[in-house]
Amino acid sequence: MIAAFAAARLAADPAEEAAARLAHAQHYAARAEVLNDANLSDDPAEHLDDLAFLAQMDFDFSQISRAVAWAQDNPVAWPALRVLIGSCRNYALGFRSLIAEYQAWSQAALRIAEAIQDRLGAANARLALGDLALRQDDLAGAGEQYRAALADFQAIGDRLGAANVLKAQGDVALRAGDVESGMALLDQARQIYSLIGERVGLSNVGITLARHAASRGDWASAIRYMQPAADFGKAIGHPLGEQLQQQIEEWRSRLQEQQQAAARLLQQWEPVIAATVAAAQGDAEAAGQLAPLFDQLGATADWRNLIAALRRVLAGERAFSALAEGLDATDRLILGTILRRLCAATADWPGAAAAAEALIALGAADAETWAALAEARANQGDGAGASEAYEQAVALAPDGAMLRRNYANVLIALGRLDEAAAQLDAAEQLEPDAPYLALRRAELAKARGDRAEAARWAQEALRRRPGWEEAAALLAWGNRS
């Protein structure tokens, strides 16, 4: 009765009715945004669990639908409409599968965004339409929408939006059976999520990548991808966090078995590995020692293919993928170890990176291999990739002071100065008198613009290593007024 009376009053005054409907749309836009943000929050104090989120959104949804229907035809309400549609996406698609309703909303949002030249709004609408097409197995339609959305997000510098599209494109590629492209796209998305600190996206894409890695027996990568998702789940009190952690521990056990077997094999082959690396760099004595051994092993069925590949290495070939064709996992492990050492010794950084990545995929993911990958990436200008590899190396060898100093060096170059300071603090506990510790402290101070601190540490570096040109340059910078 009260509602009918209010409706009659508003109908009698169009201006008052428009103001009331606008207030209604703005109220539910704000409410939907708050609920959605709370559900996605990684702060335990702010996080709204899924059941509570659904209960409140279910209660409000009829009013939200009324607000959306009115706002579409009233430009004054378009800002509220954009918030409403964006904030309802997870509810409509992730929880309730409201395909028809949300498709109509997204099409309306795209028309409005194009009419007012709102590129961000258009990108979000196209991303939603791509998701809807994927839900309906329209891979071509999804791909078309995602390509347009990615172009818009990249043009306006929206890294989160771009990462969301890359993840979606990865899903399309996997659905189409193109595993290699799908995994590459998902990993691009993961790197952006990690860089901007987006834990929800990082968790979702990490779970997908982890499961694919585990299906190939790549336990090291599976653990690396899954751990952020487990940590996030535990941080917000979601039961999935503990379930994922249990899966990680199972994978860790398998990885340890794999690593132990790899270490035993490489120890047995160490004389051959060292001699091959030396011979490939022109050591005639090593080459002479290898010749009869290669003749002997090359005559056996077990080692024929590996020896053929190693002869190609001695002839100058370095591409792991080409050399490894037709080799089994044991052969690849030996070949990868040789190429990793050889390419690093000759500053062939792309070759060193490829070999290290191959070893990691084979389960030989020790700290030395991760550090070699980090060095190769750093020397190719891939600071973000080097940082990820050093993080893994330090996790496997937390007492490696040099590892931590090298990791800090990469973090300083990336501008992640607090993280660099933490690594240097840990390195100082392990090797307090290391010359490079003082040098890295001076570099960190310079990155922070602190001339006095840079000069103090540069002087200390020169005390530890007199005549050091890098330290002298830092001292000159620090003393400059």
Steps between C-alpha positions, in 0.01 A plus 500: 500500500782738594689404183191563287451841664865593438477389137189712448669805653806458279292447187334834562837681495735379221798700632463351847456154350822536295692618806368211707583242234850646463551484876373142493749404226788676677415332830501149355808572291688599814364203692589248227850648474558470875379139509705399196816667630456332839457158338818548294704656782813319620485678836355256759347793691309617191435177310136396454468124454315357202184393685453838667570676169243288318237549767527878484522516120203264463298725730592814300490359148140590414571862594829495306315370191246784528782753529680360194181502289431867578861622480554369144266765356607788724847646432513668839512151654763351267786540751295303753411245232867439425565427869191280527589281204867473594427418864246230412729311263637248752156445647326457165764287328711348776221395734153511342557443124258779405611477137203660321464787747866588511539473121228760451659723764846470342370577152329810638819600682700468176252716305512770765879489531542537125247784491688704762848382386572329831781264403532340844127433512513351150795277595322367809181437301692314229678290761164405650356419157804284428444312826136449407593369155750259659229375737293416192795324325528775238880503488518718190262757647687500830832548322367798302372674813819430695726639225303825493496520880877442525569777248288741706655406836853527362426834334390655831769330709264285708728211606236318704256505209772380262591216737135395525475485121826304465366247748177474303690459172702225664179323596379524139826353369481210748138432404609495135774247581794738451670425831829674422336834410253469785770447760706788360203739520413388852859551609497854356188570706662348809804724467283814482286390796815438701649836402192701602420292810163369375464190718160382375609492136838354596326221691254413223757489223751328726266210569449442128872518425582274795263227391636501146857489633413208729344311211845510333682393816653849538461508877727800554291724276177359642609595852619844389171578330275359773667643811366858462146361465541287814645795694214724390235245592651450845532876552128558450397186688367316195508118536642474148826643633573195716388263224742662256779486758446127544526458124825701503650278770417192294668657197798602715553138601500393135737784412748390768502148363552639150782727612679226691490273197626783277783582742617137506500483122688828455759398758570183301532700178696794643837405340336479157305821553808697608712362215230579241469860622879540485533334159223718353708803600807373317675285763687249284594275792137467608397431142762225476373337817141507375564349157539132604226531759256641247592222258430240767173648627380592154506134406240413768124526454453676836735792430514523122261796470660697782851457361379613157361816662824562692704467182279776355574713806874454439437605140352830619125446542340655810119496453359265763167443325667383178765291673250336736271371227466124537671487841345350811481680836836364621677611184335842519617545857863436407478712185330787684765504772777516241330780303420701814865502605638547151268783400561686827878462455479648149241771587237340275218619725202389287655154480570495873141601578355234269717230656414606856128508422527151351673370812234652722229333295686170541503535879863608544380819663778551754617841615792499257270449202258772610793738559636422153159579352489826697844603374408417140177698521669796666764511228222513240332795674213295646510636854156370596585149380836513678327603821262203482789260442707644786197470729490127426878465546492672838205286611703187424827635648406756769859498634643616168634847578622560145161396363330753722743777398443424132126491557522840670688638200212404270241639743683833516493523121125431508444772761380251763722657761342373822522142372864561403575628850345187652723276286809699595407478869478122468829486306670706770401244762671232290813686377532835678844585357436425131626784275195474274271548799641849552481576127136393478420709809653801325299429183181471703571833669558662160169360373333664800679829432690490830846640418636479854407134539632419153834664582523318834448158345719579199786585736443171679505314167834665415636401839408141432629511142742790436499654155152374411379720210129441558532597866706807409230617258233459769717690748538786251122511454442497875745785561350716225308793648 
